[in-house]
């Protein structure tokens, strides 16, 4: 087992499945204690138990990232249980409103911004001071590829994810002298349960999504996790304020 993250503590949201789960498993396998936040209690507990059964350290905290008190409690749980916080991956997100902008109501707009942008603000608001108190560390915000390009029929999500990139850059500048790095992940489509239940639910849908990626396929969760682990590690100590793509060429067009 690698010890790259020995004695370090990470908070991960959206950790019940998909990318969040893959990152949690990867960090734990390399020595980190991971504190998992997710609205899905059963799924989150299963991931934590899987990590513990493999010899890792994991704690699950039920978390609705659109509620600031929940986000604060997640960070507090990491410090309370393990004494420090060194890394955070703000990963929770989903499309809440679909259709042309003229047909999206205020509730749909607010739902996308709350889950995909305001939740990241809540995370940063509580994670940065905890990281500073631990002597510094790294934060990674999942902006997805739609944080740097547009797509029709999901305007609120695109706006929120572009906001994540801007928020990342601003907080990276604020936090650099305190030893805290902040970056944004620009990820393409990933073969997760959410992908299989939506875009990849039919062969036609999957083919259409694959066609957007010049590399000719979607990513495996472990591929994303390895990139995230690097960005959160001290090996990436000179990387901050960046929006970094792992998207099979999606944003290179």
N, C-alpha and C positions, 0 to 999 in steps of 0.2 A: 504493500500500500504506500502510495506517495505521501509525503509529509509536507508538501508545499504550503499547506494552510494550517499546519500544526499550531495549536494554541490560539487560533483566530476564530472569530465568531461572525456569522453571517445571518442577515435577515432576508427572507425571500417572500414576496407576495405572489399570489396566483400560483401557489406551489402544489396544488392538488393533482395536477396532471400536466402533460405537454412539456413546454419549455421550462416552466418553473420546477416541475418535478425533476427533469433531466439535470438542471443546474444544481438543485439541492443534492441529488445523488452524487454528482461529480465533486462538488465542494466537500461533501462529507467523506467521500472515498479518499480525498487528499488531505484529510485531517481536520477540517473545520467542524465546529459545532454549528448546526444550522437551526434557525428558528423560523418555522414555516407559518405563513399567514394565508388563509383562504376562507371563503364563505362556506365552502363545502366541507363540513366537519368530518364526515366519514372518509372522504377522499384524502383530506389532509392528515388525518390520524393514520391512515394506511401507509402513506408515504413516510411519515415519521417512524412508524413501526418497522417498515422495510429497511430504513437506514439503521435503526438500532439493531435489528437482527443481523445486519452485515458488519456489526462491530462499531458503527459510527455513533455520533451524538446528535440527537434531534429532539426538538420540542415543537409541538403544534399549538398555535393560538388561534382560535376562531376569529376571523378578521373580515369586516366589510370595509374595504379601502375607501369607500365614499363617506365614511364616518370618521372624523378626525380622532375621536376618543379611542376608537379601535386601533388606528394606526399608532397612536401614542402608546397604547397598551402593548402592542407588538414589540416596539423598540424597548420599552421598559422591561418586558419579559426577558429579552436577550441579555440586558445588563444585569437584571436581577438574578437570573439563573446562572449565567456564565461570567459575570463580572466586567464585561466590556462589549464593544461592538467595533468590528473592523471592516465589514463589507455590507452592502445592501444591494439587492436586485429588485427594482420596482417593476414588476412584470405583469401585474393584473391588468386586464383590458379586454374589450370586445366591442363590436359594432352594435349599437343600440337602435339607430335610426337609418332606414333605407329609403331611397327614392330621390326624385328631383328636389332641389332645395325648396321650391315653391310649395311642395307637398309635405314638408317636414314641419311639424308643429313645435312649439316652444318646449314642450315636455321632452320630445325626442332630442332636440338640441342640447338641453340641459343634461339629459341622461348621459349622452356621449361625453360631454365635457367633464362631468363629475367623475365618471369612471376612468377616463383616459388621460385627463390632464390635472384636475383638482386633486385627485388621489395621489398623483406624483408629487404635487406641491406639499400635501400633508406628509408624505414620506420624507421628503427633503427637510422639511421644517423640523422634524424630530430626529432624523438620522444624523444630520450634520453636527449638531451639538454633541451627540453621543460619540461620534467618530473623533471629534476634536478632543473630547475628554479621554479617549483611549490613545491619543498620540497621533491620530491621522488614520487614513484608510481610503477606501474607494467605494463609489456608488455608480451603478449602471442602471439607466432608465430605458425600458423597452419602448422605442419610438416606432418600430416597424418600418418597412419601406415607405409606407404612406406618410411618414414624417418628413420626407424629402421630395416626394412626387405627388401628383394628384391622381384622383380616380373618380369617375362619375358615380353618382347615386349613393355616395357615402360621405358627403361634404362635412357633416359634423365630426365624424371620426378623423378625416384628413386634417381638419382644422385643429382638433385636439392633439393629434400626433405631431403636427408641425409645432404646436405650442410646447410640446415636450422637448423638442430639439432646442428651441429658444430658451426655455427654462433651464435646461442642462447647461448651456453655454454661460448664462448669467450666473448660476450658482457655482459653476467651475471657477469663474473669475473671482467671485466673493470668497471662495474657500481655499484657493491655491496656497496662500501664505500660511494657512492653518494646517497644511498637510493633507487636505482632503481632495481627492481627484473625483471628478464627475464626468461621465461620458454617456452617450446615447447609443443604443443598439439599433441598427437599421437591418432588420431581418426580413427575408423573403418568406414565401409560404413554407410551412413546416408540417411534416406528416404527424399530426397530433390527433387526438380524439375530436377536438373541435373542427379541425380541417375535414376529417372523415364524415362528420355529421353535417357539414355545410357544403363547401365548395367541392370536396372530393366525394360527395355522397353518390354521384353517378359517374360512369366512365367519361361522359361528355364534359361534365363539370371539371373533373380532374384534368382532362386533356387541355381544357381551356386555360387552367391555371398554370400547368406545366409549360404551355406555349409562351407564357410571359417571362419565363426564365431561360435565358440563352444556354445555360448549362444543360438543359433538357430534362430536368427533374425538380422535385421539391426537396427540401433538406430533411435529414433525419434529426430528431431532437438532440442526439449526442453530438452532432456537428456544431449545433448552436451552443451547447453546453461547454464544449472545449474552448470556443472563442470567448465566451463569457468568463470562464475561469481565468483565461489569460488576462483579460482586461481588468479583472478584480484583483489579480495577483500583483506582487511587487515587481514582477518582471516587466509590467507595463507602467513603471513608475514615472515615465516622462510623457504619458498620454493623459491629457485632460481637456475638457471642453470640445471633444470631437464627437461627430456622428459617424459611426463606423459600420460599413455595410458587410453583411454576410448574407448575400441575397441571390447567388447564382447568376449575377449579371443583370438582375431586374432593373436596377437604377442606372445602369451604364448605357441604356438606349438613348 
